[in-house]
Amino acid sequence: MSNAPRNGESREVWQALRACGPWFGGVAIFSGLVNILYLTGSLYMLQVYDRVLTSRSVATLIALSAIVLAAFLLQGALDGLRSRMLARIGARFDQLLAPRVYQAVAEFPLRGLRGSEATTAIRDLDQIRGFLSGLGPTALFDMPFMPIFLVVSFLLHPWLGWLAVGGALVIVALALLTEQRSRAPAQALAEIGARRAELIETTKRNAEAMAALGMRQAFLERYTAISQRHVSETLRASDVVGGIGAFAKVFRLVLQSAALGLGAYLAIHGEISSGTIIAGSILTARALAPIETAVAHWKGFVAARQGYHRLARSLAQVPPREQRLPLPAPVRELLADTVFVAPPGQARPVVSGAFLRMAAGDAVGIIGPTGSGKSTLARALVGVWPALKGSVRIDGAALDQWGEHLGRHVGYLPQDVELFDGTIAQNIARFDAAPQPGAIIAAASAAAAHELILGLPQGYETPIGEAGAALSGGQRQRIALARALYGDPFIVVLDEPNANLDSEGDEALNAAIRAVRARGGVAVIITHRPSALVAVNLVAILKDGQIAAFGPRDEVLHSLIQPAIGTRPARALPA
C-alpha cells in the first residue's frame, strides 16, 4: 500500500508512514519469529509418528509435548504483541496526520472545494488507520516467509514441495484477479459514499428550510437514488472479493487434502514415513495461509491504498502553513492596495482594484447595491479569501506574514452568523483554552449583550446548541458581535451587523464602533441601513466591484443626495 507519492500528491502521507518505519521493523522481526514457530506443529507430528509411536516412549512424548506447549505459548505471545504493535502503528499514523488533515478540511471551503472533499479526507485517514491496525498487514509480513515452508516441504519430498508451489501460484493468480476486478467497484463506492455523506450534511444543515418549504420529499428521492447506488456498488465489490475469497479458502482445503493423499501414496511406496504425511499437509496449508488471508482482506487493502492516494492529493491542494515570527500588535493602519478578489475556485474577480487606507481610529462604512462585492471585500480584509492581485496590509505587513497570529488582531462578524455548540462564554471567547473572564464580560457589555446573557437560565454558561439553535436571531447577532470584539482586536470587520437588531441593538452597535475608534482600532462596517453609519467617519461606495467614492462620511453621502435632489420636481415650501 505504501508506495512513493505520485505527481500532484503531498509527501506528508508517505512521510507519516516512513515515520512508523521502526515499528514496521519490529513487526517484521516478530513476524519472522512467529512464522518459524509455525513449524512447531509439523515437527511435533513428525516426531510423534516417527519416534514416539515406534519407540513407545512415554517420557519422550511428555518431553516433546512440553517443548511444543512452550513453543505454542511463545508463538501466541509474539502474535499478540504483533497485533498490539500494528494497532499502535495505526494510532501513530493517525496522530501524525490528524492535525494536518483537520487544517486542510477547515480550509477546503475557503479554496472552493466541494464539501465532500472534507468528509472524504477524514474517511480516508480512518480507512488507512483501520487497515494498518487490522489483520491485513499480517499477511503482507507473512508472505516473505512462505519460502521457509516451501523449502521444508521440498526437504520432506520434492513432490510435496511442487504441490505447495503449484497451489501458491493458483492463489497468487486469485489475488491478482481480485485486485483487477475490485479496483473499479472500490473507487465507485468511495465516490458515491462521499456524495451521500455530503447530501446528509446538507440535509442536516438546512433541515428548517426543507421542512418549511416542503422540500423533504424531493431530497428523500435524491437520497434514495444515491443510497441505492451505494448499496449496489457495495454488493458488487462484496461479490467480487467474497466469491474469490471463498474459492481460495475451498482451494486451500482441497490442496491440504491433496497433500494428505499424495503423502499417503508416497508412504505406501516407502518414499516417506507416516509422520511425514501429517507434517506435509500442515506445511502446505501454512505456506498458503498468508495468501488466503491477503485475498480475504483484499477489499480493505484496495480501499486503504485508494484512500492513501486520495488523501495525498487532498493535502497537496492545501499546503501546510509556514510558521511565522509573531509580529508586534498592529497600531497604525489597514491598507487594501488595489486588490482584486474572486470567490474561491473562480478566476473572474468580483472586486476589482479596490483601494482603501484606514488609519488607527478610523471607521469606514461600505455601502453599495446588492451584488457589488461588499461581502467579498470584507472576506479579503480579514484574510478569509486571498487577493488575486494586490495585497491587504496591516502596519505594512501583508496578511500572509501574520500567519496564525492574525486572528488575535481581527474581529469578524460574517453576514451569515455561525455560532458553535458550546456555552455562550466559550463562543464569545472563541473557545480559547485559557479565556479571560474580564475580557468576556467586557466584550459582551460592548455588544449590549451582558444583560441579555444574565437573563438566560445559566447566564454565560448557557449551552446554545449547534449553530446557536437555542437563541433567537437577534441574540445570536449580539453574541457574534461580542465574539468579534473579544480581546480588543485592532481590526473589526462587521458584515451587515444590524440585520437582526432592534433600535437598542443599533445604539449598542454604534457605541461599540465608537469604542473601537476611541482605543485606536479600525472598524469596517458593511451595511444597507443608514443607522449603521452614525458612528463612522469614512464611507466607501462600492459599485460593480469598484470603489466609486471614498472619503469623509458627510461629503460622500452629500454627493449621493445632491443628484437625487436635483432630479426631483420643484414644489413650494411651506410657510
N, C-alpha and C positions, 0 to 999 in steps of 0.2 A: 504493500500500500504506500509506503513512504518513499516515493521517488522524488528526484530533484525537481524544483519548480520550473514550470514552463514559461514561455513568453507571456507577459501580461499577468503573471501571478506574483504575489508577495512571497518573499523568502521567510516570512515570520513563522508560518506553519511548519515549514521544513526545519527551521532553527529550533522551534519548540520540540520537535521530535528528536533532533540531534542532542538537545539538552538532556533528554531522557536516555542518552546512549549508555551511560554507566549502569543504569537499571536494566536496560536490554541485555547488556553483557552478563549481568548476574542471572537473568532469566535463562540465557543461553547455557551458562555453566550448570545451573540446576537442571535444565532440560537434558543435558548430556548425562548427568548422574542418574536421572530418572529413567532414561532410555536404557542405560546399561543395566540398571536394576530390573528392568522389564525382562531380562534374560533369566531371572531367578526361577520363574515358573517352569520354563522349558528345561533348564538344567536339573531342577528338582525331579521332574517327571523322568528325565533320562536316568538319573541316579537310582530312583526308586525301582524302576522296572529292570534296569540292568545290573544293579548291585544288591539292593536290599532284598528283592524277591529271590534272587539267585542264592544269596548267602544266608537268607532267613535271619539276619542280624537285627534284633530289636534295638540294640544300642546304636547301631548305625542309623536306623530310621529316626530315633529320637534326636540324635546329634544333627542330622540333616534338617529335620523339621524345626529345630531351634534356630539353626542358621537362617533357614528360609523365613521363619517368622520375624527374626530381627531385620532381615533384608526388606521384607514387605512393610514393616513399620517405618523403616528409614525411607523407603520409597514414598509411602503415604505422607510422611512429614515434609519431604522435599517437594512433593507435588502440591501440598497445601501452601507451603512457603512461596512456590512459584505463582500460584493463583493470587496470593496476597500481594506479591510484587507487581503483577500485572494490574491489579486493581489500583495500586498506588501510582503506577505509571500513568494510567488514565486520569487519576486525580491531579497528578503533577502537570500533565499536559493541559488540563482544563485550567489549572491555577496560573500557568504561564500565559495563556491566551485569553482567558475570560475578560480581564480588564480592557484589553485591546479590542476584542470583539464588541464589548459594550460601547466603547468610544466610537467605533465605526457605526454601530447601529444608531447611536444618537446623532450622527452626522449624515446618515443616508438621506433623510428627508430634506436636509439643507443643500444637498447636491442633486436634487431632482430625481433620486432613485425611488423605485416603487416600494410601497410598504412591505411587499412580500420579501424584498431583499433582507429586511431586518429579521423577520421571523426565520428565513432560510439560514442566515448566518448562525443564529443561536441553535437551530436544529442541527446544522452540520457539525457544530462543535460537540453537541451532545452525542451525535451519531459516532463521531470518531472516538470520543471518550468511552462510550459504551462498548465499542468493538475492542479497544485496547484493554478494557477491563474484563472482557469475557473469555470464552474458551477458544475463539477463533485464532488468536495469535499462537496458542499452544501447538496447533497443527503446523504452523509455519516454522516453529522452533523444533518440532519433532522430525520434520521431513529430512533435514540434513543427516539424521542418524539412521535413516532407513537402510543405507548400505551395510550397517553393522549386522542387521538381521538377515539381509540377503547373503552376506559373506558367511555367516554361521550356517544358513541353510545350505549353501554350496558345500560347506565343510561336512555337513551331515550326509549329503548326497547331491551330485550335480543336478539330477532330475528335480529334486525338491527346490534347488536354487532357481532353475529355469522356470519352474511353475510359479514361484513367487515373482520373478521378473516379469513374466507374461501377465500375471494379474495386476502388477503395478502399472504396466503400460496401459492396460484397459482402463483402470480407474483414473489415471492421468488424462487419458482421452476424454473420459466423462467430465473431469474437472474443466478441461478446455471447452467442451461443449456447453457446460453450464455457464462459463464466462461469456461465450458468444451469444447465447440465447437470452441471458438475463440482463445484458447491458442496456438494451433499449427499454424494456419494461421498468427497470430501476430508475432510469433517467426520467421517463414519463411520469412515474409515480412521484418523484421529487417535485417536478414542476406543478403537477396537479395539487399535491399536498400544500405547496406554497400558496397557490391561488385559493384553495379552500380556507386556509388559515387567514388570508387577507380578507376574504369575504366575511368570516366570522368576526374579525376585529372591526370591520366596517359596520356590521350589524350591531355590535356591542356599543360602538361609539355614537351611532345615530338611532338608537332604539326609540327615543322620544319622537323624533320626526317621522320615523317609519310608522309608529302607532297612530299618530295624529293624522297623517296624510294617506293612510290606507295602503301603504307600500309593502306590508308584510308578505302578502301572497306573492307579489312579484319577486321579492327576494327569496322567498321559500322555493319558488320554482328554479331560480338560479342556483341556489344551494343544492337542491335535489339533483339537478343535472351534473353539477361538479362532483357531488358525493358519489353518484352512480359511476362516473368515470373513474373516480379514485378507487372505488371498490373493484371495478372491472380490471384496472391495472394491477391492483393488489393480488387479485386472483390469478391474473396472467403470470406475474412474477412468481407467485407461490407455486403454481402448477409446474413451471419450468424447474425451479430448484427442488421442489418436493418430489416430482417424478424422477428426476435424475438421481436425487439423493436416495430415494427408496430402491432404485435399481442397483445403485452402488452398494447399498447395505446387503441386499439379497445376493449380489455377486460375490461379496466377501464371504458370506456364509457358504455359498456354493464352493468357493475356492478353498475354504478351510476344510470342507468335507472332501474335496478333491485331493487335498494334501493327505488326509487320512487314508483315502482309498489308495493313492499312489504309494504311501508308506507301507500299507498292508501288502500291496503287490510286491514291493521291493523286499519286505521281510519274508514273504513266502519263498522268494528266490534266494534268501540268505544274504542279501546285499546290505541290509541294515538290521539293527536289533529291534526288538519290540518297543523299547523305550524311545527309540528314535521316531517311531510313528507319532506318538503324542507330542514330542518335542517339535517335530517338523510342522505339525498342524498349528501349534501355538505360535511358532516363529512366523509362519506365513500370515496368520491373522494379525499379529502385532506389526509386521512390516507394512501392511496395507492400512492400518488404523489411522495414521496421520492424514492420508489422502482422503479416506472416508470422512474424517472429521472436517477437513477443509471443504469438501463438497457440501456437507451438512450446514456449514456456516458460510457458504459462499455468498448468500444473499446479504448478510451483514458485511462481508468483505467488500463486495461491489458497492454497497451503499456508503461505506466508510471511505472508500477510495474516491468516489464521485464527490462526497462531501468535502474531502481534503482539497480537491481542485476548485470546487465552488468557493470554499472558504478562502483559499489563497487568492482567487480572483476578486472576491468581495473586499478583502483587506487591501488589495492593490488599488482599489478605487478611492480609498480613504487613507492616504499615507499617515503614519504616526506623527503627532505634533512634536516639534522640537522643543526641548526645554529652553526657556528664555530667562535671561537675567532679570529679576524683578526691577522695574523702573521706579523712580520716585513718584509719589502720588501726584497726579496732574493738578495744576493750579492756574494755567494761563488761558488756553483756548481749545476749541474744537474746530477743525477745518475740513470741509469737504471740497477737495481741489479737483474740479472738473471731472466728476465721477460719472461713469456710465454703468448702469446696473440693470441686470436682467434676472428674471426668475431662474432658479436652478434648472439646468438642462436645456435652456433656451439661449439662442445666440442673439436674438433681436432685443436691444435694450429698451426697457420701459422708462428709465430715467436717462437723459442724455445731457452730458456736460454740465451737471449741476454744480454750482459754486456757492458755498456758504462759509462765512467766517464768523464765529461766535466767541467773544471774549468772556472771561470769567465775570459772572454777574448778569449775563445776557439771558433772555428768554425769547425764543422765536416761535411764533405761531405759523404753521404751514397750512395754507388753505388752497383750495382748488376744486374743480369739478371731480365727480366720481370717475375713477379710472385714469386719473392724471399721473399716478405714480407716487402718491404721498406715502402710503404704507411701504412701498418698495424702497423709497429713500430712507425711511425710518429703520428698516432692517439693515440697510447698508451702514447707517451711522453707528449702530451698536455691534456691527461685525457679524450679524447672522448670515447675511448674503454678501459674498465678496464682490468688490467692484470689478467689472470687466476692464475698464480703463480708469485712469486717475487714481486717487487714493484718499482715504479718510485718515486724518492725523489728529492725535491728541498731544498737545505740547510738542509738536514737531515729529513725534514718533508714529509711524504707520501702525494700524491696528494689529497687524500680524507680529509686530515687535513686542507687543504686550503679552502675547501668548495666553496661558490660562489665568494670568493675573488680571486680565482686562475686566472680568466680571465684577470684581470688588469695587471698581470705579464707575460702574454703569448701573443705572436703574432703568428698567424697561417694562412698560405696560403695553402688551400687544392688543391689537384690535379685538381679537377673539381671546377672551380671558380664559386661562387654563390654570386651575389650582390642582393640587395633588392630594392623594389620600394621606391624611395625617391630621394633626391638630392645627388650629389657627396659628399658634405660636410658631410651629415648625414651618408653616408656609410663609409667614412673614419673614422669618429668619433664614429663608432659602435652604432649610434643612441643614443649617450649619451644625457641625458636630459639637461645637462649643459656643452656643449663641450667647449674646449679651442681653440679659433681661431688660436693662435700661434702654438699650437700642431698640428692642422690640416694641416696648411701650411708647417710646418717642416716635417711631415710625407710624404706629397706629394712631397716635394723637395727631400727627401731622396730616394724616389722611382722614381725620374726623371719624375714626373707626373705634376709638377706645371705649366710648360709652356704649356703642353698639355691641362690642365684643363682651363687655361686662354684663350685658343683659341676656346673653346666651346661657344655657344651663350650666356649662362648665367653664365659662369665661374663655381665657386664652387656651385652655386645654380641651376645648370642644372639638371632637373629631368631625370633619366636614365631609368625609366620604370621598369616593373617587370623583375627580373633576369638580369638587365642591358642590355635590348634588344636594347636600343638606342646607344650602344657603340660597337666598334669592339672588336675582341678577345684580341688584344694587349692592347687596352685601359682598358678593364676590368681587365687584368692581372696587369697592373701598379696600378690601383686604389685599387685592392685587396692587392697588396703588400704594398701600403701606409696604408691601414687599419691594416695590420699586424704590421707595425712599429709605429702606433699611440700610443702615451704615453710612448715611450721608454721602452717597456717590457723587462724583464730580459731574457726571453727565446723567441727566434724567430725560428719557425719551418716552412720551406718552402718546399713544395712538388712539384717538377717539376716547379720551379718558372720562368724558362726561356722558357717554352714550346711555348709561343706565342710572344716572344720578339725578336727584331732585334738586330743588333750589339750595337746600342746605348743603348738599354734596358739591354743588357748583362753587359755593362760597369757600368750602374747605379746600377744593381743588385750587382755587386762586390763591388762598392763603399758603398752600404748600408750594406753589410756584414762586411766590414772593420769598418764602423761606429759603428755597434753593438759591435764588438770586442773592439774598442777603448774606449767605455763608460763602459766596464766591463760586457757586456752581454754574452749570449751563443747563438750561431746560429747553426742550424741543417738544412743542405740542402740536399734534395734527388733529384738526377738528373741522366740523362743518357748522358748529354753533358759535355765534359771536360771544357768548358768555365766557367761553374759554380763553378769549383774547384779552380779558380785562387786565391780567397781571403781566402780560408780555410787553417787551419794549421794541421788539422787531417783528416784522411779518414778511413772509415769503409767499409769493403766489406761484403755484406750480400748474402749468398748463401744457398738455401733450408731452409730459415728461421733461419739460424745460422750465427753468426759473424765469418767469415772465416779469417779476418785480421782486425786489428785496431791499428793505430799508426800515427806517423807523415806522412804528405801527401807524401813527396818525397820518403820516404822509402817504403811505401805501394805501390805507383804507380810503383816504380822501381822493386819491387818484381813481379809485374804483367808483366812488359815489358821484364824482363830478360828471362823467359821461352819462350816467343814468339820469341825473337831474336835468342835463341838457336836452335829453330826448323826450321829456315829459311835456305835455301841452301846458301853456301858461294859464293860470287861473288867479282870480282875485284873492288877495289875502284878507282875512277877517280884520275888522277894526280893532 
